[in-house]
Amino acid sequence: MKVGDLVICQRHHPLPPVKGPIVGFNKRGEGGKEYVHILIDGKIEVFMCFMVEVLNKNNCEVER
């Protein structure tokens, strides 16, 4: 994952998943890439990396 990647984020049930671009990560010593900052509806939300999956640019399917 890198800044600019379009991702889908799994939220806590029963909330639906959301999509948005990665805008940053926590700093080294503060969790680093374990915490992903994503722009969703004009707000930056922070997710744990295991809740985030990168979408394929060609067909918007999840890359594994």
Backbone atoms as SQL, in Angstrom:
CREATE TABLE atoms (id INTEGER PRIMARY KEY, chain TEXT, resi INTEGER, resn TEXT, atom TEXT, x REAL, y REAL, z REAL);
INSERT INTO atoms VALUES
  (1, 'A', 1, 'MET', 'N', 0.838, -1.179, 0.000),
  (2, 'A', 1, 'MET', 'CA', 0.000, 0.000, 0.000),
  (3, 'A', 1, 'MET', 'C', 0.881, 1.240, 0.000),
  (4, 'A', 2, 'LYS', 'N', 0.411, 2.257, -0.730),
  (5, 'A', 2, 'LYS', 'CA', 1.144, 3.518, -0.769),
  (6, 'A', 2, 'LYS', 'C', 0.144, 4.670, -0.895),
  (7, 'A', 3, 'VAL', 'N', 0.609, 5.863, -0.629),
  (8, 'A', 3, 'VAL', 'CA', -0.231, 7.055, -0.737),
  (9, 'A', 3, 'VAL', 'C', -0.763, 7.145, -2.172),
  (10, 'A', 4, 'GLY', 'N', -2.051, 7.408, -2.303),
  (11, 'A', 4, 'GLY', 'CA', -2.690, 7.529, -3.610),
  (12, 'A', 4, 'GLY', 'C', -3.452, 6.289, -4.035),
  (13, 'A', 5, 'ASP', 'N', -3.161, 5.128, -3.434),
  (14, 'A', 5, 'ASP', 'CA', -3.895, 3.906, -3.776),
  (15, 'A', 5, 'ASP', 'C', -5.359, 4.039, -3.366),
  (16, 'A', 6, 'LEU', 'N', -6.259, 3.565, -4.231),
  (17, 'A', 6, 'LEU', 'CA', -7.675, 3.504, -3.897),
  (18, 'A', 6, 'LEU', 'C', -7.912, 2.213, -3.139),
  (19, 'A', 7, 'VAL', 'N', -8.563, 2.321, -1.993),
  (20, 'A', 7, 'VAL', 'CA', -8.756, 1.148, -1.138),
  (21, 'A', 7, 'VAL', 'C', -10.206, 1.014, -0.708),
  (22, 'A', 8, 'ILE', 'N', -10.542, -0.182, -0.272),
  (23, 'A', 8, 'ILE', 'CA', -11.836, -0.442, 0.346),
  (24, 'A', 8, 'ILE', 'C', -11.552, -0.807, 1.799),
  (25, 'A', 9, 'CYS', 'N', -12.349, -0.267, 2.712),
  (26, 'A', 9, 'CYS', 'CA', -12.117, -0.445, 4.141),
  (27, 'A', 9, 'CYS', 'C', -13.308, -1.143, 4.767),
  (28, 'A', 10, 'GLN', 'N', -13.022, -2.220, 5.469),
  (29, 'A', 10, 'GLN', 'CA', -14.069, -2.946, 6.183),
  (30, 'A', 10, 'GLN', 'C', -14.290, -2.270, 7.526),
  (31, 'A', 11, 'ARG', 'N', -15.506, -1.804, 7.738),
  (32, 'A', 11, 'ARG', 'CA', -15.840, -1.183, 9.022),
  (33, 'A', 11, 'ARG', 'C', -16.429, -2.234, 9.941),
  (34, 'A', 12, 'HIS', 'N', -16.690, -1.846, 11.168),
  (35, 'A', 12, 'HIS', 'CA', -17.306, -2.764, 12.126),
  (36, 'A', 12, 'HIS', 'C', -18.747, -3.038, 11.714),
  (37, 'A', 13, 'HIS', 'N', -19.139, -4.288, 11.825),
  (38, 'A', 13, 'HIS', 'CA', -20.508, -4.680, 11.488),
  (39, 'A', 13, 'HIS', 'C', -21.461, -3.901, 12.375),
  (40, 'A', 14, 'PRO', 'N', -22.542, -3.344, 11.953),
  (41, 'A', 14, 'PRO', 'CA', -23.264, -3.528, 10.703),
  (42, 'A', 14, 'PRO', 'C', -22.985, -2.439, 9.664),
  (43, 'A', 15, 'LEU', 'N', -21.968, -1.606, 9.878),
  (44, 'A', 15, 'LEU', 'CA', -21.673, -0.539, 8.922),
  (45, 'A', 15, 'LEU', 'C', -21.105, -1.119, 7.624),
  (46, 'A', 16, 'PRO', 'N', -21.517, -0.579, 6.469),
  (47, 'A', 16, 'PRO', 'CA', -21.014, -1.093, 5.187),
  (48, 'A', 16, 'PRO', 'C', -19.565, -0.661, 4.949),
  (49, 'A', 17, 'PRO', 'N', -18.842, -1.368, 4.079),
  (50, 'A', 17, 'PRO', 'CA', -17.480, -0.955, 3.740),
  (51, 'A', 17, 'PRO', 'C', -17.487, 0.366, 2.974),
  (52, 'A', 18, 'VAL', 'N', -16.373, 1.092, 3.027),
  (53, 'A', 18, 'VAL', 'CA', -16.237, 2.374, 2.337),
  (54, 'A', 18, 'VAL', 'C', -14.992, 2.349, 1.457),
  (55, 'A', 19, 'LYS', 'N', -14.973, 3.241, 0.434),
  (56, 'A', 19, 'LYS', 'CA', -13.838, 3.353, -0.477),
  (57, 'A', 19, 'LYS', 'C', -13.254, 4.749, -0.389),
  (58, 'A', 20, 'GLY', 'N', -11.946, 4.847, -0.635),
  (59, 'A', 20, 'GLY', 'CA', -11.291, 6.146, -0.667),
  (60, 'A', 20, 'GLY', 'C', -9.806, 5.997, -0.922),
  (61, 'A', 21, 'PRO', 'N', -9.128, 7.107, -1.195),
  (62, 'A', 21, 'PRO', 'CA', -7.679, 7.068, -1.431),
  (63, 'A', 21, 'PRO', 'C', -6.891, 7.137, -0.116),
  (64, 'A', 22, 'ILE', 'N', -5.723, 6.510, -0.116),
  (65, 'A', 22, 'ILE', 'CA', -4.817, 6.621, 1.023),
  (66, 'A', 22, 'ILE', 'C', -4.148, 7.990, 0.955),
  (67, 'A', 23, 'VAL', 'N', -4.172, 8.735, 2.068),
  (68, 'A', 23, 'VAL', 'CA', -3.546, 10.053, 2.108),
  (69, 'A', 23, 'VAL', 'C', -2.341, 10.088, 3.040),
  (70, 'A', 24, 'GLY', 'N', -2.088, 9.003, 3.773),
  (71, 'A', 24, 'GLY', 'CA', -0.918, 8.974, 4.647),
  (72, 'A', 24, 'GLY', 'C', -0.928, 7.790, 5.584),
  (73, 'A', 25, 'PHE', 'N', 0.107, 7.750, 6.408),
  (74, 'A', 25, 'PHE', 'CA', 0.275, 6.694, 7.407),
  (75, 'A', 25, 'PHE', 'C', 0.758, 7.346, 8.692),
  (76, 'A', 26, 'ASN', 'N', 0.680, 6.623, 9.802),
  (77, 'A', 26, 'ASN', 'CA', 1.265, 7.131, 11.039),
  (78, 'A', 26, 'ASN', 'C', 2.776, 7.229, 10.877),
  (79, 'A', 27, 'LYS', 'N', 3.402, 8.050, 11.709),
  (80, 'A', 27, 'LYS', 'CA', 4.848, 8.203, 11.669),
  (81, 'A', 27, 'LYS', 'C', 5.530, 6.986, 12.290),
  (82, 'A', 28, 'ARG', 'N', 6.779, 6.809, 11.934),
  (83, 'A', 28, 'ARG', 'CA', 7.573, 5.738, 12.519),
  (84, 'A', 28, 'ARG', 'C', 7.622, 5.939, 14.032),
  (85, 'A', 29, 'GLY', 'N', 7.437, 4.891, 14.783),
  (86, 'A', 29, 'GLY', 'CA', 7.398, 4.995, 16.243),
  (87, 'A', 29, 'GLY', 'C', 5.987, 5.222, 16.765),
  (88, 'A', 30, 'GLU', 'N', 5.052, 5.557, 15.880),
  (89, 'A', 30, 'GLU', 'CA', 3.648, 5.755, 16.253),
  (90, 'A', 30, 'GLU', 'C', 2.766, 4.722, 15.555),
  (91, 'A', 31, 'GLY', 'N', 3.371, 3.634, 15.113),
  (92, 'A', 31, 'GLY', 'CA', 2.603, 2.583, 14.453),
  (93, 'A', 31, 'GLY', 'C', 2.922, 2.454, 12.981),
  (94, 'A', 32, 'GLY', 'N', 3.527, 3.480, 12.381),
  (95, 'A', 32, 'GLY', 'CA', 3.926, 3.424, 10.973),
  (96, 'A', 32, 'GLY', 'C', 2.802, 3.000, 10.047),
  (97, 'A', 33, 'LYS', 'N', 3.103, 2.072, 9.137),
  (98, 'A', 33, 'LYS', 'CA', 2.130, 1.648, 8.134),
  (99, 'A', 33, 'LYS', 'C', 1.042, 0.741, 8.700),
  (100, 'A', 34, 'GLU', 'N', 1.076, 0.475, 10.002),
  (101, 'A', 34, 'GLU', 'CA', -0.003, -0.279, 10.637),
  (102, 'A', 34, 'GLU', 'C', -1.291, 0.541, 10.650),
  (103, 'A', 35, 'TYR', 'N', -1.161, 1.874, 10.643),
  (104, 'A', 35, 'TYR', 'CA', -2.310, 2.781, 10.670),
  (105, 'A', 35, 'TYR', 'C', -2.385, 3.534, 9.352),
  (106, 'A', 36, 'VAL', 'N', -3.460, 3.321, 8.613),
  (107, 'A', 36, 'VAL', 'CA', -3.634, 3.882, 7.278),
  (108, 'A', 36, 'VAL', 'C', -4.627, 5.042, 7.343),
  (109, 'A', 37, 'HIS', 'N', -4.251, 6.202, 6.811),
  (110, 'A', 37, 'HIS', 'CA', -5.117, 7.382, 6.797),
  (111, 'A', 37, 'HIS', 'C', -5.813, 7.439, 5.434),
  (112, 'A', 38, 'ILE', 'N', -7.152, 7.440, 5.445),
  (113, 'A', 38, 'ILE', 'CA', -7.936, 7.375, 4.218),
  (114, 'A', 38, 'ILE', 'C', -8.927, 8.527, 4.175),
  (115, 'A', 39, 'LEU', 'N', -9.033, 9.159, 2.990),
  (116, 'A', 39, 'LEU', 'CA', -9.967, 10.265, 2.792),
  (117, 'A', 39, 'LEU', 'C', -11.329, 9.691, 2.409),
  (118, 'A', 40, 'ILE', 'N', -12.319, 9.918, 3.278),
  (119, 'A', 40, 'ILE', 'CA', -13.672, 9.413, 3.051),
  (120, 'A', 40, 'ILE', 'C', -14.655, 10.547, 3.280),
  (121, 'A', 41, 'ASP', 'N', -15.396, 10.904, 2.241),
  (122, 'A', 41, 'ASP', 'CA', -16.400, 11.974, 2.327),
  (123, 'A', 41, 'ASP', 'C', -15.826, 13.265, 2.904),
  (124, 'A', 42, 'GLY', 'N', -14.621, 13.636, 2.478),
  (125, 'A', 42, 'GLY', 'CA', -14.015, 14.893, 2.913),
  (126, 'A', 42, 'GLY', 'C', -13.366, 14.848, 4.280),
  (127, 'A', 43, 'LYS', 'N', -13.375, 13.706, 4.960),
  (128, 'A', 43, 'LYS', 'CA', -12.753, 13.566, 6.275),
  (129, 'A', 43, 'LYS', 'C', -11.672, 12.502, 6.192),
  (130, 'A', 44, 'ILE', 'N', -10.629, 12.669, 6.983),
  (131, 'A', 44, 'ILE', 'CA', -9.586, 11.648, 7.058),
  (132, 'A', 44, 'ILE', 'C', -9.925, 10.709, 8.205),
  (133, 'A', 45, 'GLU', 'N', -10.024, 9.429, 7.871),
  (134, 'A', 45, 'GLU', 'CA', -10.283, 8.402, 8.875),
  (135, 'A', 45, 'GLU', 'C', -9.077, 7.480, 8.939),
  (136, 'A', 46, 'VAL', 'N', -8.806, 6.941, 10.111),
  (137, 'A', 46, 'VAL', 'CA', -7.659, 6.062, 10.312),
  (138, 'A', 46, 'VAL', 'C', -8.155, 4.643, 10.536),
  (139, 'A', 47, 'PHE', 'N', -7.573, 3.714, 9.785),
  (140, 'A', 47, 'PHE', 'CA', -7.925, 2.297, 9.872),
  (141, 'A', 47, 'PHE', 'C', -6.668, 1.485, 10.135),
  (142, 'A', 48, 'MET', 'N', -6.822, 0.357, 10.792),
  (143, 'A', 48, 'MET', 'CA', -5.729, -0.598, 10.931),
  (144, 'A', 48, 'MET', 'C', -5.509, -1.243, 9.572),
  (145, 'A', 49, 'CYS', 'N', -4.272, -1.589, 9.254),
  (146, 'A', 49, 'CYS', 'CA', -3.938, -2.095, 7.914),
  (147, 'A', 49, 'CYS', 'C', -4.699, -3.366, 7.555),
  (148, 'A', 50, 'PHE', 'N', -5.055, -4.208, 8.534),
  (149, 'A', 50, 'PHE', 'CA', -5.775, -5.440, 8.217),
  (150, 'A', 50, 'PHE', 'C', -7.224, -5.186, 7.811),
  (151, 'A', 51, 'MET', 'N', -7.721, -3.966, 7.995),
  (152, 'A', 51, 'MET', 'CA', -9.089, -3.619, 7.611),
  (153, 'A', 51, 'MET', 'C', -9.152, -3.012, 6.206),
  (154, 'A', 52, 'VAL', 'N', -7.982, -2.871, 5.539),
  (155, 'A', 52, 'VAL', 'CA', -7.870, -2.142, 4.271),
  (156, 'A', 52, 'VAL', 'C', -7.377, -3.074, 3.171),
  (157, 'A', 53, 'GLU', 'N', -8.013, -2.984, 1.985),
  (158, 'A', 53, 'GLU', 'CA', -7.568, -3.749, 0.825),
  (159, 'A', 53, 'GLU', 'C', -7.466, -2.808, -0.375),
  (160, 'A', 54, 'VAL', 'N', -6.388, -2.934, -1.149),
  (161, 'A', 54, 'VAL', 'CA', -6.157, -2.100, -2.329),
  (162, 'A', 54, 'VAL', 'C', -7.048, -2.578, -3.463),
  (163, 'A', 55, 'LEU', 'N', -7.667, -1.625, -4.178),
  (164, 'A', 55, 'LEU', 'CA', -8.492, -1.959, -5.334),
  (165, 'A', 55, 'LEU', 'C', -7.637, -1.908, -6.594),
  (166, 'A', 56, 'ASN', 'N', -7.892, -2.811, -7.522),
  (167, 'A', 56, 'ASN', 'CA', -7.199, -2.863, -8.802),
  (168, 'A', 56, 'ASN', 'C', -7.628, -1.668, -9.639),
  (169, 'A', 57, 'LYS', 'N', -6.682, -0.938, -10.226),
  (170, 'A', 57, 'LYS', 'CA', -6.997, 0.267, -11.003),
  (171, 'A', 57, 'LYS', 'C', -7.775, -0.043, -12.276),
  (172, 'A', 58, 'ASN', 'N', -7.607, -1.235, -12.845),
  (173, 'A', 58, 'ASN', 'CA', -8.250, -1.572, -14.111),
  (174, 'A', 58, 'ASN', 'C', -9.734, -1.870, -13.977),
  (175, 'A', 59, 'ASN', 'N', -10.105, -2.598, -12.952),
  (176, 'A', 59, 'ASN', 'CA', -11.511, -3.008, -12.864),
  (177, 'A', 59, 'ASN', 'C', -12.106, -2.831, -11.470),
  (178, 'A', 60, 'CYS', 'N', -11.405, -2.154, -10.596),
  (179, 'A', 60, 'CYS', 'CA', -11.876, -1.856, -9.236),
  (180, 'A', 60, 'CYS', 'C', -12.204, -3.112, -8.429),
  (181, 'A', 61, 'GLU', 'N', -11.512, -4.219, -8.710),
  (182, 'A', 61, 'GLU', 'CA', -11.656, -5.404, -7.885),
  (183, 'A', 61, 'GLU', 'C', -10.527, -5.420, -6.873),
  (184, 'A', 62, 'VAL', 'N', -10.719, -6.120, -5.793),
  (185, 'A', 62, 'VAL', 'CA', -9.722, -6.178, -4.731),
  (186, 'A', 62, 'VAL', 'C', -8.511, -6.958, -5.211),
  (187, 'A', 63, 'GLU', 'N', -7.315, -6.377, -4.997),
  (188, 'A', 63, 'GLU', 'CA', -6.058, -7.078, -5.284),
  (189, 'A', 63, 'GLU', 'C', -5.683, -7.876, -4.062),
  (190, 'A', 64, 'ARG', 'N', -5.299, -9.103, -4.251),
  (191, 'A', 64, 'ARG', 'CA', -4.890, -9.957, -3.120),
  (192, 'A', 64, 'ARG', 'C', -3.438, -10.303, -3.230);
